[in-house]
């Protein structure tokens, strides 16, 4: 059984988690780590600002969707990577770009 951890539930993380779960199936675990409890479609925020949509029209609760899809949601803030190296400012979520850079450096170091 594989266990895949996706950091962040923005556009990229949410899409990656959903595709991974579909491809890997129920015998493998997909875990999403994000400090957020909602997915929000940011491009539609303008319509909320001008009163054409409500906040609930442009967001949904991640837990409900991930439970239905069989994805594990861990509401937490990622501050580092498995090598123990810190990614950027500890007060900031380690986004995909920063995590990828830290991972690439640690992979080169370990010879992977």
Phi, psi and omega in degrees: 000128177272151175231117182246130178251127178250125178268119178096145179234038172280201182303309184291312182295317180296316179295315179300314181298316182293318179292319178300314181297319178297318183285320185278329179084184188282351180274358179236151185255130174246125182241130176250127177250119180207146176282352185264146176261350181236150167261131181233129179278094188304318182302337181272358180301331179301324181288332174291317181298328181260007174083010180275341178220159174263166179301325180287346175283339186245006179218161173213158182283123183297318184304316181298313182291314182294324175299316180296324182274351182081026178258136180275128178254124174246108180277099183202167179255126178279124181246352182198193179232173185301339180284351180090356178282140178281143178255102174067209182288125182296345178278349186250145176298135178285095185287172185306317183297313181292316180299317180298318180297315179296319181295317179299318179296316182289329177294318178297319181295319183274353177084015180281000000 
